[in-house]
């Protein structure tokens, strides 16, 4: 009985702390420079009635400059009010140790693109945010518990779930460990 419990404990520990594989949407290195971008990762999803909002993060390293790509995709049969990003936009990440890390927006003012598809309104907003070098070690060490996005004119708060099962693509995500799992992919 003891041996079974020990083996079960070891397998659980190995599975829990296993490294995530790096998956890239782009990985280019040539005479001009280098560019790596991880695949989009679901950080938040809200499906309610006939509307859906999804937040995606991806990490980018362009010639040594690391940034976070935020993409918000909204779909609804109803009108979707615009959310905008500007040079004053920020993302605040609260880590499990209580520390708050700020990512600075580098996007000029944008309110995204609106598309109509099969009687459904879609709005896609994309923005880029810079890391401060001294914050990377904390992001690799501690899970995030909460994040706040400061849009132009409003602020929205999101809880970083430990486990998120997407209603859209039916995959399982771990938003709280996003940086712990994927920062290594773009360093």
C-alpha positions in Angstrom: 0.0 0.0 0.0 2.8 2.4 0.9 4.6 1.7 -2.4 1.5 2.4 -4.4 1.0 5.7 -2.6 4.7 6.7 -3.2 4.5 5.8 -6.9 1.2 7.7 -7.2 2.8 10.8 -5.4 5.8 10.7 -7.7 3.7 10.4 -10.9 1.5 13.3 -9.8 4.5 15.4 -9.0 6.2 14.7 -12.3 2.9 15.5 -14.2 2.3 18.7 -12.2 5.8 20.1 -12.8 6.3 18.9 -16.4 7.6 21.5 -18.8 5.2 22.7 -21.5 6.5 22.3 -25.1 7.1 25.5 -27.1 4.7 25.9 -30.0 5.3 28.8 -32.3 3.1 30.7 -34.8 6.3 32.2 -36.2 10.0 31.3 -35.7 12.2 33.1 -38.2 15.9 33.8 -38.2 17.6 35.3 -41.2 20.2 37.9 -42.1 17.8 40.7 -41.2 17.1 39.5 -37.7 15.0 37.1 -35.7 11.3 36.9 -34.8 9.6 34.3 -32.5 6.0 34.3 -31.6 4.2 31.7 -29.5 0.7 30.5 -30.5 -2.3 32.3 -29.1 -3.3 31.1 -25.7 -6.8 31.5 -24.2 -6.5 33.6 -21.0 -10.2 34.4 -20.5 -13.4 33.3 -22.1 -17.0 34.4 -21.6 -19.9 32.9 -23.4 -23.3 34.3 -22.4 -26.4 34.1 -24.5 -25.7 35.0 -28.0 -22.4 36.7 -27.3 -18.8 35.5 -26.8 -15.6 37.2 -25.7 -12.2 35.6 -25.7 -8.9 37.0 -24.6 -5.7 35.6 -26.0 -2.0 36.2 -25.1 1.0 35.3 -27.1 4.7 36.1 -26.5 7.0 37.7 -29.0 10.7 38.2 -29.3 11.7 40.4 -32.1 15.5 40.8 -32.3 15.8 40.5 -28.5 12.8 42.8 -27.7 10.3 40.8 -25.7 6.6 41.8 -25.8 3.1 40.4 -25.1 0.5 40.3 -27.8 -3.1 40.8 -26.5 -5.9 39.8 -28.8 -9.6 40.3 -27.9 -12.2 38.6 -30.1 -15.8 39.5 -29.5 -18.8 37.9 -31.3 -22.5 38.7 -31.0 -25.7 38.9 -32.9 -26.1 42.3 -31.2 -24.1 45.5 -31.6 -20.6 45.3 -30.0 -19.4 48.6 -28.5 -15.7 49.3 -29.3 -12.9 48.9 -26.8 -9.8 50.8 -27.7 -6.1 50.7 -26.9 -3.7 53.6 -27.0 -0.2 54.5 -25.9 -1.4 54.9 -22.3 -2.9 51.4 -22.2 -1.3 48.9 -19.7 -1.7 45.4 -18.5 -1.3 44.8 -14.8 -0.5 41.3 -13.6 -0.9 40.4 -10.0 1.2 37.4 -9.0 0.4 34.8 -6.3 3.1 36.4 -4.1 1.2 39.7 -4.1 3.6 41.6 -6.5 2.0 43.6 -9.3 3.8 43.8 -12.6 3.0 46.4 -15.2 3.3 45.9 -19.0 3.5 49.1 -21.0 1.4 49.5 -24.2 3.3 50.3 -27.4 0.2 50.4 -29.7 -0.9 53.6 -31.3 -4.6 54.2 -30.8 -6.7 51.4 -32.2 -10.2 50.2 -31.7 -9.8 47.0 -33.7 -11.6 45.8 -36.7 -15.3 45.1 -37.0 -16.5 42.3 -39.3 -20.0 41.0 -40.1 -20.2 37.3 -40.8 -23.4 35.3 -41.2 -25.7 37.7 -39.3 -23.0 37.9 -36.5 -21.0 40.9 -35.5 -17.3 40.3 -34.8 -14.8 42.7 -33.4 -11.0 41.9 -33.2 -8.7 44.1 -31.1 -4.9 43.6 -31.0 -2.3 45.4 -28.9 1.3 44.9 -27.9 2.8 45.4 -24.5 6.5 45.6 -23.3 8.0 43.7 -20.4 10.5 45.3 -18.0 13.6 43.1 -17.8 13.6 43.0 -14.0 10.1 41.5 -13.9 10.8 38.4 -16.0 12.2 36.3 -13.1 9.1 36.9 -11.1 6.9 36.0 -14.0 8.8 32.7 -14.5 8.5 31.9 -10.8 5.0 32.8 -9.6 1.6 32.1 -11.2 -0.6 35.1 -11.9 -3.8 35.3 -9.9 -5.4 38.3 -11.6 -4.9 40.7 -14.5 -6.2 44.1 -15.3 -6.3 45.7 -18.8 -6.4 49.5 -19.0 -8.1 50.3 -22.3 -8.5 53.9 -23.5 -11.4 55.1 -21.4 -12.1 52.0 -19.2 -10.4 49.3 -17.2 -11.4 45.6 -17.1 -10.4 43.0 -14.5 -10.0 39.3 -15.1 -9.3 36.4 -12.8 -6.5 34.1 -14.1 -8.0 30.7 -13.6 -6.0 27.6 -12.7 -7.9 25.6 -15.2 -10.0 26.9 -18.1 -11.9 24.5 -20.3 -12.7 26.5 -23.4 -16.3 26.3 -24.6 -15.2 27.4 -28.1 -12.3 24.9 -28.9 -12.9 22.4 -26.1 -9.2 22.5 -25.0 -7.9 22.9 -21.5 -5.8 25.9 -20.6 -3.9 27.0 -17.5 -4.0 30.8 -17.6 -2.4 31.3 -14.2 0.8 29.5 -15.4 1.0 31.1 -18.9 4.2 33.0 -18.2 5.8 30.2 -16.1 5.2 27.8 -19.0 6.0 29.9 -22.1 8.4 32.7 -21.3 11.3 30.2 -21.8 10.1 29.9 -25.4 11.0 33.4 -26.4 14.1 34.2 -24.4 
